[in-house]
Every structure is written in structure tokens, then in C-alpha cells.
Amino acid sequence: MTTTLETTQRDQLRAGQGFFAALDQSGGSTPKALGEYGIDEDRWSSEAEMFDLVHQMRTRVVTSPAFDGSRVIAAILFEQTMDREVDGVPTGTYLWETKHVVPLLKVDKGLADEADGVQLMKPIDTLDELIERAVRAGMLGTKMRSVIKDANESGIAAIVDQQFEYARRIAAGGLVPILEPEVSIDSPHKAEAEDLLHDRIAERLAELPQDTTIMLKLTIPSQPGRYADLADDPRVLQVVALSGGYDRDEACARLAKEPAMIASFSRALLAGLTDQQSDEEFTAQLERSVEQIYRASVDKQA
């Protein structure tokens, strides 16, 4: 049964008056994220210290006056971030009750080796336990990423099928799954890969029960509006765009042409923020980033 809180949070996401902050760097991507933030590897001597530093970075972001539910409508968290606290309360509770930002959880365990032009997800062995913990921690949904390198029909079918199978289990556990089959912006046949991806998603989406809700996180397509019909399906709560390696200016310019997508940016959101900035400098830079991404999400070009 859907609670009043879940209905409120779903309504906020469906309205799409803002964007998702992707604060879910984990494992191997954490040192690079810290390096871009101005924290070199000599600042930590263990993995635990590294994760303490990245949580400090994320805490600084979410407690900033520039970060709240008027423009940032959801945040995707790394598992350790969900398990930690911000200002003395669990992160998910802080995000919703203090900032009115819907908390979501990254659940994938990284990528398998490339085959058939794609990288499937590694098995999510702890998924059932993660779902239970996420529900207790107040997460509304989950996110899982795989990558498409080329327009290989069988590889793309395998990617989508894996995403939908995990999505079925996540939805059965009471959460809204975000499916993220990312098409690499460096793919030699990006538009063709997106056509194959669109068609396979449409096939699998049509098989879902009418009372099942999912979200999609997709690369900004080469053909504007390519995923608009998917966004119109009542089972799709929201379609969000990943920045995929584009810098913030290019990602926002491309997103502004997408009538049915809002942002779910990570690097493009955090670019320009450093540990060395004063609080005033940090807030000013985050304000510029948030406003630019917000405008690209809600002010669409004709």
C-alpha cells in the first residue's frame, strides 16, 4: 500500500520541476571524485578515511543553502551515504525533512567485462537485503547502471532485459527502480544504439503491469525527443538525463532541447567545487551550477 509520504514524493518527481542530484560515486570512482574536489590521495591512508572525506564533501553539498527541494527534487545516494548521518540525523531523513529532497539509492555493484558491445551489471547479490535497508532508511527508489558501447542488438537486448528483471524485484520490494542503460557518448554508432535501446525498452515496458512504476535514466539522445513516448507511459514516473562526460555547459545545452527529460547530473553538478573554497565561494559556485541545471531541466527550447 502506498503511504501519503510516498504519494507526496512521487508527485514531486512526476511534476519534474527541478532535477536529480547524483551523489552516488562509489568504490573506484571515489578517488577521482575527491581529486576533482581538490583532495589528493595523500590525504587518506585507508578506504575508511577516503569514505569519510567523500561524506564530508557530500555533507557540504546537501547542507548548502543552494541545495533544496525548490530546484533539486531528488538525490541519488551511495550505500554508505544512506547509512551515515547529516547534522546528526540519517541522511535520507535529513534530505526529506530538512531539504524536501527525495532520497534514492544506488544499488548496482559495478560493471561486468564488455561483451557484445555492452557492459552488463555485475550480479547484485545483496539486492534483497539492500531493498529492506533502503525501505527502512526512507528511500523512495533505487538506481542501477549498465553501459552500451555500440549498436549491438543482442547486447542491448541483454542490457535491457537485465535492467527490467532487477526492476521487477525492486518494485516488488516496495521501491521505484531507476533503470540506467547508459549509451556511451563516444559510441561510434550512438544514434543507432539509441534506436535499439528505445525499441527494446518499449517492448519490455509494455509487458509491465499497469500498477508498476519505474523511472529511466538515459544518455541525452542524438535525436531530440527520442524518448518522449516512453516518458508519456503512465508507468514511467520520470525520465532523467545523465551528463555522460559532457561538461556542464554542453550537457545543459543538449538537455534544454529535450522536452521530456530533466537532469540527473553528477560530475556536471559538482564541477568547480573544491575543498579549498570558503563557504561563501562554495555556495556561490554551487548556486550557479544548480541554477543552470535547473533552467535546462524546466525551461525547454522550442
LINKA-V552973 format. One record per backbone hydrogen bond with DSSP energy under -0.5 kcal/mol. NH is the residue of the N-H (numbers start at 1). CO is the residue of the C=O. E is the energy in kcal/mol with one decimal. If there is no record, write none. Layout:
nh:NH co:CO e:E
nh:NH co:CO e:E
//
This chain:
nh:7 co:3 e:-2.3
nh:8 co:4 e:-2.4
nh:9 co:5 e:-2.5
nh:10 co:6 e:-2.8
nh:11 co:7 e:-2.5
nh:12 co:8 e:-1.9
nh:13 co:9 e:-2.0
nh:14 co:10 e:-3.0
nh:15 co:11 e:-2.2
nh:16 co:12 e:-1.0
nh:17 co:12 e:-0.5
nh:18 co:16 e:-1.7
nh:19 co:71 e:-2.1
nh:20 co:263 e:-3.1
nh:21 co:74 e:-2.9
nh:22 co:20 e:-0.6
nh:22 co:265 e:-2.6
nh:23 co:21 e:-1.0
nh:23 co:76 e:-2.1
nh:29 co:26 e:-2.3
nh:30 co:27 e:-1.3
nh:31 co:27 e:-0.5
nh:33 co:29 e:-2.0
nh:34 co:30 e:-2.7
nh:35 co:31 e:-2.5
nh:36 co:32 e:-2.4
nh:37 co:33 e:-1.0
nh:38 co:35 e:-1.4
nh:39 co:34 e:-2.9
nh:40 co:38 e:-0.6
nh:43 co:40 e:-2.0
nh:44 co:41 e:-1.3
nh:50 co:46 e:-2.0
nh:51 co:47 e:-2.5
nh:52 co:48 e:-1.8
nh:53 co:49 e:-2.0
nh:54 co:50 e:-2.1
nh:55 co:51 e:-1.9
nh:56 co:52 e:-1.9
nh:57 co:53 e:-2.0
nh:58 co:54 e:-2.4
nh:59 co:55 e:-2.7
nh:60 co:56 e:-2.1
nh:61 co:57 e:-1.7
nh:62 co:58 e:-2.7
nh:63 co:59 e:-2.0
nh:64 co:61 e:-1.1
nh:67 co:64 e:-1.8
nh:68 co:66 e:-0.7
nh:69 co:99 e:-2.8
nh:71 co:68 e:-1.7
nh:72 co:68 e:-2.7
nh:73 co:19 e:-1.8
nh:73 co:71 e:-0.9
nh:74 co:19 e:-1.1
nh:75 co:102 e:-2.6
nh:76 co:21 e:-2.8
nh:77 co:75 e:-0.5
nh:77 co:104 e:-2.7
nh:78 co:23 e:-0.9
nh:81 co:78 e:-0.5
nh:82 co:78 e:-2.1
nh:83 co:79 e:-1.8
nh:84 co:80 e:-0.8
nh:84 co:81 e:-0.7
nh:86 co:89 e:-3.0
nh:89 co:86 e:-1.5
nh:91 co:84 e:-2.3
nh:94 co:90 e:-2.7
nh:95 co:91 e:-2.8
nh:96 co:92 e:-2.0
nh:97 co:93 e:-2.8
nh:98 co:93 e:-0.5
nh:98 co:94 e:-2.1
nh:99 co:94 e:-1.3
nh:99 co:95 e:-0.7
nh:100 co:96 e:-1.0
nh:101 co:95 e:-2.5
nh:102 co:73 e:-2.2
nh:104 co:75 e:-2.5
nh:105 co:141 e:-2.1
nh:106 co:77 e:-3.0
nh:107 co:143 e:-2.8
nh:108 co:143 e:-0.9
nh:112 co:120 e:-3.0
nh:115 co:118 e:-2.6
nh:118 co:115 e:-1.5
nh:119 co:147 e:-3.2
nh:122 co:110 e:-2.5
nh:125 co:123 e:-1.4
nh:127 co:124 e:-1.6
nh:130 co:126 e:-2.7
nh:131 co:127 e:-2.8
nh:132 co:128 e:-1.8
nh:133 co:129 e:-2.3
nh:134 co:130 e:-2.9
nh:135 co:131 e:-2.4
nh:136 co:132 e:-2.1
nh:137 co:133 e:-2.0
nh:138 co:135 e:-1.3
nh:139 co:134 e:-2.6
nh:140 co:103 e:-2.7
nh:141 co:103 e:-0.7
nh:142 co:176 e:-1.8
nh:143 co:105 e:-2.2
nh:144 co:178 e:-1.5
nh:146 co:180 e:-2.5
nh:147 co:119 e:-2.1
nh:148 co:182 e:-3.6
nh:149 co:117 e:-2.8
nh:149 co:147 e:-0.5
nh:150 co:117 e:-1.6
nh:152 co:150 e:-2.1
nh:153 co:151 e:-0.6
nh:156 co:152 e:-2.7
nh:157 co:153 e:-2.2
nh:158 co:154 e:-2.0
nh:159 co:155 e:-2.2
nh:160 co:156 e:-2.5
nh:161 co:157 e:-2.6
nh:162 co:158 e:-2.3
nh:163 co:159 e:-2.3
nh:164 co:160 e:-2.6
nh:165 co:161 e:-2.1
nh:166 co:162 e:-2.2
nh:167 co:163 e:-2.2
nh:168 co:164 e:-2.2
nh:169 co:165 e:-1.4
nh:170 co:166 e:-2.4
nh:171 co:167 e:-2.9
nh:172 co:168 e:-2.0
nh:173 co:169 e:-1.1
nh:174 co:171 e:-1.7
nh:175 co:170 e:-1.9
nh:176 co:140 e:-1.9
nh:177 co:175 e:-0.7
nh:177 co:213 e:-0.6
nh:178 co:142 e:-2.4
nh:179 co:177 e:-0.6
nh:179 co:215 e:-2.6
nh:180 co:144 e:-1.8
nh:180 co:178 e:-0.5
nh:182 co:146 e:-2.5
nh:182 co:180 e:-1.3
nh:184 co:148 e:-2.8
nh:184 co:182 e:-0.6
nh:187 co:184 e:-1.6
nh:190 co:187 e:-1.0
nh:193 co:189 e:-2.5
nh:194 co:190 e:-2.3
nh:195 co:191 e:-1.9
nh:196 co:192 e:-2.2
nh:197 co:193 e:-2.6
nh:198 co:194 e:-2.8
nh:199 co:195 e:-2.2
nh:200 co:196 e:-2.2
nh:201 co:197 e:-2.6
nh:202 co:198 e:-2.6
nh:203 co:199 e:-1.9
nh:204 co:200 e:-2.3
nh:205 co:201 e:-3.1
nh:206 co:202 e:-1.9
nh:207 co:203 e:-0.6
nh:207 co:204 e:-0.7
nh:208 co:205 e:-1.4
nh:212 co:209 e:-1.8
nh:214 co:235 e:-2.7
nh:215 co:177 e:-2.5
nh:216 co:238 e:-2.0
nh:217 co:179 e:-3.1
nh:218 co:216 e:-0.5
nh:218 co:240 e:-2.6
nh:220 co:242 e:-0.8
nh:224 co:222 e:-0.7
nh:226 co:223 e:-1.7
nh:228 co:225 e:-1.7
nh:231 co:227 e:-1.9
nh:232 co:228 e:-1.2
nh:233 co:230 e:-1.2
nh:236 co:233 e:-2.2
nh:237 co:214 e:-3.0
nh:237 co:235 e:-0.8
nh:238 co:214 e:-0.5
nh:240 co:216 e:-3.2
nh:240 co:238 e:-0.5
nh:241 co:262 e:-3.0
nh:242 co:218 e:-1.6
nh:246 co:243 e:-2.1
nh:251 co:247 e:-3.0
nh:252 co:248 e:-2.6
nh:253 co:249 e:-2.1
nh:254 co:250 e:-2.4
nh:255 co:251 e:-2.5
nh:256 co:252 e:-2.3
nh:257 co:254 e:-1.3
nh:258 co:255 e:-2.4
nh:259 co:257 e:-0.8
nh:261 co:258 e:-1.1
nh:262 co:239 e:-1.5
nh:264 co:241 e:-2.8
nh:265 co:20 e:-0.9
nh:269 co:266 e:-0.7
nh:270 co:266 e:-2.3
nh:271 co:267 e:-1.9
nh:273 co:270 e:-2.1
nh:275 co:37 e:-3.0
nh:277 co:274 e:-1.1
nh:282 co:278 e:-3.0
nh:283 co:279 e:-2.5
nh:284 co:280 e:-2.2
nh:285 co:281 e:-2.4
nh:286 co:282 e:-2.6
nh:287 co:283 e:-2.5
nh:288 co:284 e:-1.9
nh:289 co:285 e:-2.1
nh:290 co:286 e:-3.1
nh:291 co:287 e:-2.5
nh:292 co:288 e:-2.1
nh:293 co:289 e:-2.4
nh:294 co:290 e:-2.6
nh:295 co:291 e:-2.5
nh:296 co:292 e:-1.9
nh:297 co:293 e:-1.4
nh:298 co:294 e:-2.0
nh:299 co:295 e:-2.6
nh:300 co:298 e:-0.9
nh:301 co:256 e:-2.8
//
